[in-house]
Amino acid sequence: MNKKNLVTTVIAASFLTLGLSMPSCPGQQAMQQELDNLKKSQAEMQGRIGTLEAAVKAMKDENEQTKGLIGQVSATLGEHTQAIEQLKAAKAAPAAKAKGKKR
């Protein structure tokens, strides 16, 4: 039984292969043209995807660089805030002493 099924499958596959490989089959040329168009479209899409991937990678790198710069700016602003507070405290201390002496 298995041998009979195998022979039937091989014969059916050979007829299908023969039918698809014959250039004079109706619709074969249109199908081949459609396949060529799809291959061309696929190649164009792969090119676009490559371009988009490069753009995304560049944006990711810029984002990482921006994060680093924001951290630096934040640290610098913190230092400046502390320095301003120290200056205010230093300026207020002599003024408080001067008011205390006048009394």
N, C-alpha and C positions, 0 to 999 in steps of 0.2 A: 504494500500500500504506500509506503513512504517513497519507494522508488518511482511509482507511478505519479505521485504528487510532484516529485522533484523534476521529472521529465516534463510534466505539464507546465510547471513554473518556468523552466528554462525555455521552452518553446514560446510561451507567452511573452517572456522578457525579450527574447530575440526578435519577435515580431514588433514589439513596441520600440526597441532600439533601432530596428531597421526603418520603421516609420518615422522616427524622429530624425534619423541621420540622412534621410533622402531630401535633397534640396528641392526637388520638384513637388513636394507635398504642399497642398494648399495651406496657407497660413504659416508655413515654416519660415519664410522670409520675413514676414511681419513679426513673428515671435522672436527671431534672431535680432531684428532691429530693435525691438522692445528691450531685449536683454542687453544689447549694446548701450541703449539709452540709460537703462538702469545702472549699468556699470559706470558709465560716465557721470551720472548723477551721484552715485556712491563716492566716486573719487573726489568730486567737488565738495560733497558734504564732509568727507574726511579732511580735506584741506581747510574748510571752515572750522571744523572742530579743533584742528591743530592750532589755528589762529586764535580761537577763543580760549583754548587751554593756556596758550602763551600769555594772553592778556590777563587771565585770571591769576596766573603765577606772578606776573608783574604787580598786579594789584595786591596780592597777598604779601609780597615782599615789601611794597610801599606801606602797607598796613602795619607790618611788624616794625618797620623803621619809625613810623609815626608813633606807635606805642612806646618805643624807646625814648623818643624825643619828648613825649608828653610826660613820661616819668622823670626825665631830667628837668623839665620846666617846673614840674610840681615840686621837686626837691629844692630847686633854686628859689621858688616862691616861698616855700616854707622857711628857708634860711633868711630870706629878706624880711619876712614877717617877724621872725624872732629878733632880727637886728633892729627893726623899727620899734618893737616892744621894748627892747633894752634901751634904745635911745630915749623913748618916752619916759621910761622909768628913771633914767639918769637925769633927764631934764626936770622931772617932777621932784626928785629928791632934794636938789638944792633950793628949789622954790619952797618946799615944805620947811626946810631948815631956816630959810630967810623969814618966813612967816612966824615961825616959832620964836625967833630971836626978837622980833618986834614987839611981842606981847610983853 
